[in-house]
Amino acid sequence: MRTTERRPSLADGIGLGIIATGAVSVGIGAIVAVVAAAAEIFGRSPAIRMPVHDTDLPALDGVPGIERAAVDSAVITLASVPSGARWMLLLETALPALATIALCAGVWWLGVSLIRSHPFRPSLGWLFGAAACLMIAGALLGQLAGGVGRAMIVQDLASTDPDVQNVLWTFLVQVDLAPVGWAFALALVAGVFEIGRRLQRDTEGLV
C-alpha cells in the first residue's frame, strides 16, 4: 500500500508557481530575441558588431586621466551581406537561445512536478540533459559560427578593398568557456534526477 503523497504548503506552491512562470517568461524572451536577431540579420542593411584591430579612439584624446583609448569592436552597417554569413550569425544567437529554452522548460516542468509532489519524473532528466548538450553546442559551435560568419563578411569586403583587412580581423573567435561549466553542472543535475527516479521506483516497490 502506497503512502499518501504530501502536497506542498500554500506558500511553497506560490513560490514554485512564481519560479515556473518566470522560467516561461525567460524562455519566451529567448524566442523573441532570436526573432529580433533574425529580422536584423536578414534585413536590408544589417548592423553587425565586427571585431577590429587595436584601434585608437580619438574622441577621448586629451581627457585628463586617460593615457590611451582603443576599441576592439565596431558596429558596422553593411549594404549587403553574403547569405552564408547571415545564417552563421543567426546560429550564433539561435544556439544559445535553444539552450536557454530547454533549461527554462526543465525549470518550469520541475516547478510543476514539485507542486504535484512528484519531482523525479523521467522527462526531467532528459530535459536537463538536453539543456546541457545544447549549452555546450551554444557555447562552442555558436561562437565558432559567429566567427565564421564575420570572416565571410571580411572576405566579401576585402574583394573590393583589400585594406579592410588592416582594420577588421580576418578571423577571430573569442571563446567563453563559462557556459561549458554550467553545462557540466546541468548534466550532474540530470544524473541526480535519474538516480532519484530509480530510488523512488524501488522505494514504491517496497511499500
C-alpha positions as CSV (number, residue, x, y, z in Angstrom):
1,M,0.0,0.0,0.0
2,R,1.4,3.4,-1.0
3,T,1.6,6.2,1.4
4,T,-0.4,9.4,0.8
5,E,1.6,12.0,-1.1
6,R,2.1,15.2,0.8
7,R,1.3,18.4,-1.1
8,P,3.5,21.5,-0.7
9,S,2.1,24.3,1.5
10,L,0.3,27.3,0.0
11,A,3.4,29.5,0.4
12,D,5.6,26.8,-1.3
13,G,3.1,26.4,-4.0
14,I,3.0,30.2,-4.7
15,G,6.8,30.3,-4.7
16,L,7.1,27.4,-7.1
17,G,4.4,28.9,-9.3
18,I,6.3,32.2,-9.5
19,I,9.5,30.4,-10.4
20,A,7.8,28.3,-13.1
21,T,6.1,31.4,-14.5
22,G,9.5,33.3,-14.5
23,A,11.1,30.4,-16.4
24,V,8.3,30.5,-19.1
25,S,8.8,34.3,-19.4
26,V,12.6,33.9,-19.9
27,G,12.0,31.2,-22.5
28,I,9.6,33.4,-24.4
29,G,12.1,36.2,-24.1
30,A,14.8,34.0,-25.7
31,I,12.4,33.2,-28.6
32,V,11.7,36.9,-29.1
33,A,15.4,37.7,-29.1
34,V,16.1,35.1,-31.8
35,V,13.2,36.5,-33.9
36,A,14.6,40.1,-33.5
37,A,18.1,39.0,-34.3
38,A,16.8,37.2,-37.5
39,A,14.9,40.3,-38.5
40,E,18.1,42.4,-38.1
41,I,20.5,39.9,-39.7
42,F,18.2,39.3,-42.8
43,G,17.2,42.9,-43.1
44,R,18.2,45.2,-46.0
45,S,21.1,46.9,-44.2
46,P,22.0,44.9,-41.1
47,A,24.1,46.5,-38.4
48,I,26.7,43.9,-37.3
49,R,29.3,44.1,-34.5
50,M,32.7,43.3,-36.0
51,P,36.0,42.8,-34.2
52,V,38.6,45.4,-35.2
53,H,42.3,45.6,-34.6
54,D,43.6,47.6,-31.7
55,T,42.3,51.0,-33.0
56,D,42.7,54.3,-31.2
57,L,39.7,56.2,-30.1
58,P,40.5,59.9,-30.8
59,A,37.3,61.1,-29.2
60,L,38.9,60.6,-25.8
61,D,42.2,62.2,-26.6
62,G,43.1,65.0,-24.2
63,V,40.7,63.8,-21.4
64,P,42.5,64.1,-18.1
65,G,43.4,60.8,-16.5
66,I,43.2,58.8,-19.8
67,E,46.6,57.9,-21.3
68,R,45.2,56.0,-24.3
69,A,41.8,54.7,-25.5
70,A,41.3,52.0,-28.0
71,V,38.3,49.9,-29.3
72,D,38.2,46.2,-30.1
73,S,34.9,46.1,-31.9
74,A,32.6,48.3,-34.0
75,V,29.0,48.2,-35.1
76,I,29.1,48.3,-38.9
77,T,26.0,48.9,-41.1
78,L,26.5,46.8,-44.3
79,A,24.9,47.4,-47.7
80,S,25.0,43.7,-48.5
81,V,25.9,40.5,-46.6
82,P,26.6,37.1,-48.1
83,S,23.7,34.7,-47.4
84,G,26.0,32.2,-45.7
85,A,27.3,34.8,-43.3
86,R,23.7,35.7,-42.4
87,W,22.9,32.1,-41.4
88,M,26.2,31.8,-39.4
89,L,25.3,34.9,-37.5
90,L,21.8,33.7,-36.8
91,L,23.2,30.4,-35.5
92,E,25.4,32.4,-33.1
93,T,22.2,33.7,-31.5
94,A,19.9,30.8,-32.0
95,L,22.1,28.0,-30.5
96,P,22.5,29.7,-27.0
97,A,18.8,30.6,-27.2
98,L,17.9,26.9,-27.7
99,A,19.8,26.0,-24.6
100,T,18.0,28.7,-22.6
101,I,14.6,27.5,-23.9
102,A,15.5,23.9,-22.9
103,L,16.7,24.9,-19.5
104,C,13.6,27.1,-18.9
105,A,11.4,24.2,-20.0
106,G,13.1,22.0,-17.4
107,V,12.7,24.5,-14.6
108,W,9.0,25.0,-15.5
109,W,8.4,21.3,-15.5
110,L,10.3,20.8,-12.3
111,G,8.2,23.5,-10.6
112,V,5.0,21.9,-11.8
113,S,6.3,18.4,-10.7
114,L,7.1,19.8,-7.2
115,I,3.7,21.3,-6.9
116,R,2.2,17.9,-7.7
117,S,4.7,16.2,-5.3
118,H,6.2,14.1,-8.0
119,P,9.7,15.6,-8.7
120,F,11.5,12.6,-10.0
121,R,9.9,12.3,-13.4
122,P,11.8,10.6,-16.3
123,S,11.3,13.6,-18.5
124,L,13.1,15.9,-16.2
125,G,16.4,14.1,-16.6
126,W,16.0,14.2,-20.3
127,L,15.2,17.9,-20.3
128,F,18.2,18.9,-18.2
129,G,20.4,16.6,-20.2
130,A,19.3,18.1,-23.5
131,A,19.8,21.6,-22.0
132,A,23.4,20.6,-21.0
133,C,24.1,19.4,-24.6
134,L,22.6,22.5,-26.1
135,M,24.5,24.7,-23.8
136,I,27.8,23.2,-24.9
137,A,26.8,23.5,-28.5
138,G,25.7,27.1,-28.0
139,A,29.0,28.0,-26.3
140,L,31.3,26.3,-28.8
141,L,29.5,25.9,-32.1
142,G,27.6,29.2,-31.6
143,Q,30.8,31.2,-31.1
144,L,32.5,29.4,-33.9
145,A,29.6,30.1,-36.3
146,G,29.8,33.8,-35.4
147,G,33.5,33.9,-36.1
148,V,33.0,32.1,-39.5
149,G,30.1,34.5,-40.4
150,R,32.2,37.6,-39.7
151,A,35.2,36.1,-41.6
152,M,32.9,35.7,-44.6
153,I,31.9,39.3,-44.4
154,V,35.5,40.5,-44.2
155,Q,36.4,38.4,-47.2
156,D,33.5,39.9,-49.1
157,L,34.5,43.4,-48.2
158,A,38.2,42.7,-49.0
159,S,37.3,41.6,-52.5
160,T,36.6,45.2,-53.3
161,D,39.0,46.9,-50.9
162,P,41.9,44.8,-49.5
163,D,42.8,47.5,-47.0
164,V,39.7,46.5,-44.9
165,Q,41.8,43.6,-43.5
166,N,44.1,46.1,-41.8
167,V,41.1,47.3,-39.8
168,L,38.9,44.2,-39.3
169,W,40.1,40.8,-38.1
170,T,40.0,38.3,-40.9
171,F,39.0,35.5,-38.4
172,L,38.7,35.9,-34.7
173,V,36.8,33.7,-32.2
174,Q,36.7,34.7,-28.5
175,V,35.8,31.5,-26.7
176,D,33.9,31.8,-23.5
177,L,34.0,28.5,-21.6
178,A,31.7,29.6,-18.7
179,P,28.6,28.0,-20.3
180,V,30.5,24.7,-20.7
181,G,31.0,24.7,-16.9
182,W,27.3,25.3,-16.4
183,A,26.6,22.5,-18.9
184,F,28.5,20.0,-16.7
185,A,26.5,21.2,-13.7
186,L,23.3,20.6,-15.6
187,A,24.5,17.2,-16.7
188,L,25.1,16.4,-13.0
189,V,21.5,17.6,-12.2
190,A,20.2,15.4,-14.9
191,G,22.0,12.4,-13.3
192,V,20.6,13.3,-9.9
193,F,17.1,13.2,-11.2
194,E,17.7,9.9,-12.9
195,I,19.1,8.3,-9.7
196,G,16.3,9.8,-7.7
197,R,13.7,8.4,-10.1
198,R,15.2,4.9,-9.7
199,L,15.3,5.2,-5.9
200,Q,11.7,6.4,-5.9
201,R,10.7,3.5,-8.0
202,D,12.5,1.0,-5.8
203,T,11.0,2.6,-2.7
204,E,7.5,2.4,-4.0
205,G,8.0,-1.2,-4.9
206,L,8.9,-2.0,-1.3
207,V,6.0,-0.2,0.3
